[in-house]
C-alpha cells in the first residue's frame, strides 16, 4: 500500500474540518495521520502522514491545508480570503480494478475563495466557498456546517453536521467517464451533475498539559446519487479519521 497518496478525500481539509480541530493558539506544530476510505472500485483505504502547522494571528492564519487573510475578525465573526489544498485525487496505480486502470488520473488541486465563521452561545456556523485555481477540475465547492462545543475539564468534544456542495465540473472531473475513456475501458460513459454530500463530524481535543494537545476527529460523508451512480464508484458513504499531537509555543 502506498501511504503517501490519498484518494478521494472528499475535500476534507478544504472545507474547514482541519481548522475545526486546531485551537486558536498563536503557533503550534506537530504530526498527524489521516485515514480515508476510497469510494472508487478496487481502491484501497489510505493512511497519510502529515505535518501539523497552526498559526492564528490578527491578519492571517494557517490551519493545516488552509491559509487565509482576515477581512474581519472578532470574537463572534471571522471573515477571510482563503486558499486551501484539496487532496482529492484518483490514481490508476491505487486501484486493482482492470477497467479503472484504463482511465485518466485525476489530480489534487488548490482552491481559493472565502471562509466565514460565526460563534455564539448556541454554537458555530462555518461556511467556505472556493474554486479550483490550478485548471484541473475548473469547478467549485461550498461547505456549510453547524457545530457545538462541549467542554469537560481538559477534554473538548465538538460534534457537527453539514454538507458539501460540489459543482458539475467538480464532480465530472473526479467521477465522470469520457467517451474516449469509455471506449478504452469498457465502462459506460458518464457525465456527473452537481450535488450535495451531507456529513456528520466529531472532533475531540485533549489538553495533555499547557503545551501539548492530542486530537482525534472523524467525518462520515453520505455520497450523493451523482457520485454513487458513477461507474467508477462502488460505495455509498465515506469515512475519514484524523489523529494528531501538537505542541503550542
N, C-alpha and C positions, 0 to 999 in steps of 0.2 A: 504494500500500500504506500502511495506517495503522500507523505504527511505535510508537504509544503504546497499543496494545491487544495483549494476549497471550491467544490462545485455547487452552484446554485444556492448561495447562502441567503437568498430572498432579501437582499439589501438590508441585512440585519443591522450593520453599523450605519448604513446610510440614513436610517430613519429614526435615529435618536436613541436606540437601545443602548449603544455604548455610552452615550452621555448620561443615561439614567443610572448606570452602575458605578459612576465615579462621584465623589463628593466634592463640594465646592471649596477645595483647598488650593492654595497658591500653586504648588508644584508637587506632583507625586510621580514616582517611577516604579516599575515593577515588571512582572511577567505574567502571561496568561495563556490559556489553551482554549480553543473553540472547537466544539464538536457539532457537526451538522449532517443530517440525513440528506441524501441526494434524491431528488424527485425523478431523475432520469432512469430509464430502463437499464438494468445492468450496472448502475452506478454504485460505487462504494460510499459508505459514510466516511466523513473526513474528520481528521484532527489537525488543527492548525495552531502551532505555537506562535505567539505574537508578543512583542514588547508592549508594555503598558505605559503610556505617557499621558499625563493630565496636567494642564495649566489653565487657570481661570483668572484672568486679570480684569482690569477695568475696561480695557479696549478690545482685547481679543482673547481667544481661548483655543485650546487643543484638547479634544476628548477622543482619544483612540484614533479612529479613521476620520474623524470630523474636526475641522478647524473653522473658525469664523471671526468676524469683526462685529462688535456690538454697535448697533444703531441706537439702541435704547436698553438701559439696564438699571433695574431697581429690585427691591425685594419681591415685588409681585410680578413684574413683567420683564422679559428679556427678548428683544428682537434683534436678530443678527443676519448679516450676509454670511453664507457658509459655503464651503467646498468640502466634499466628502468622497471617500473611496467606496466603490461597490465591488465586493469580492465575488459577486455572482458571475459564473462562467460555466461553459461546457467544453470539455476537452475529450477528444476521441480516445485518448490514452487512459481515461478514467472510467471507461465502460467496457464490459465484456460482451455487450450486445453487438452482433456482427453487422446488423443494419445501421445502428447508430454510429458505428465506426466509419461508415461511408459518408457521414455528414461533415459539414464545415464546423470548425471550432467557433465558439462564442467567447469573446474576451471580457476580462474585467475592465471596468471603466471608471471615470471620475464624473461626479455630478456637482453642479453648482446651483445655488438658489438661496432660499431664505428659511430661517427657523424662528418660531415664536413659542415661548413657554409662559403660561400664566399660573402662578402659585397662589392658592387661597386655603382657608381652613378646611374647605370641603374637598381639597385635592389639587391636582395639577393637570392642566390641559397642555398637550405637547403636539406641535404640528410642524412638518417640514415639507416644502415644495422644492424640487430640484430636478434639473435636466442634464442629460448627457452632454459633456463638453469635449469628448475625445472622438466624436464622429463614429462611434461604434453602433449603438442602438438608435441614436437620434430620437430617443424617447424621453419621458419624464415620469417621475413618481410623486405621489402625495401621501404622506403619512399623517394620520390623525389618531391620537390616543388620550385616554384618561387614566391617571394613576393616583393612588392614595398610599401615603407612607405611614407605617406603624412603627413606633419605637419601643423596644423592650430592653432597657438598660443599654448595653453595648451593642445590641443587635437591632438593625433596622430591616424591616420587611416591606417591600413595595410591590403590591400586585397592580396589574394594569390590563386594560382592554383597548383594542384599537383595530385599525385596518389600514392596509396599504393599497392605494390606487396605482395601477400601472397602465400607462398609455398603450395604445395599439402598437406603436413602433417598439416600445419596450418589450412587450410580450412577444411580438413577432420575431424579434431578434433572438430571444432566448428559447422560444418554444415553437416557432414556425418552421415549416419544412418547405423549401422552394421546389418548383417543378424540376429544376436541374438536380437537386438533391434526391427528389423522389425517383427520378429515372435511374440514378446511380445506386440507391439503397434498396429500392423496392417498397419503401414506406409511402403511404398516401401523402400527397401534398397537403399543407395546412397553413392557413392564414389566421393568425390569432387576432382577436379583438381586444379592446381594453377590458379591465377587470378590477374588482375589489377582492383582496385577500384578507379576511378577518384573522385576528390573532389574540391570544392571551399570553401575558408575560408575568414573570415573578423575579424580583431582584432581592437578594439578601446580602447585607454587608455587616461583617462582624469586626468591631474595633478591638484588635488584639491588645493594643496599648495606644499611647498618644501618637505614635508614628506609624504603626503597621496596621493595615486593613486587609481582611480576606473577603473575597466576593464570590458568590455563586448565583448565577442567573440563568433563566431559561425562557424560551419563547416557543409556543405551539401555534403554528400557522395552518389554517384550513385553506387549501388551494381552491381557487375558483374553477368553474367549469371550463373557462377559456384556457386554463393551464392543464387541467386534467384531460381535456379532450385532445390534447396534442399527442400524436403518435410517438413522440419522444418520451412521454411521461407515463409512469405506472403507479404513481402514488396519489393519494387524496389529501395528504397532510404532510407537514414537515416539522421536525423538532430540532431546535438548536439550543445548545447548552454552552455557557461561558463561565470559566472559573479563573480566578487570578488572585495575586497577592501584590500589594503595593506599599511603598514607603513614602511618607509625606515629609518634606523638608520644612 
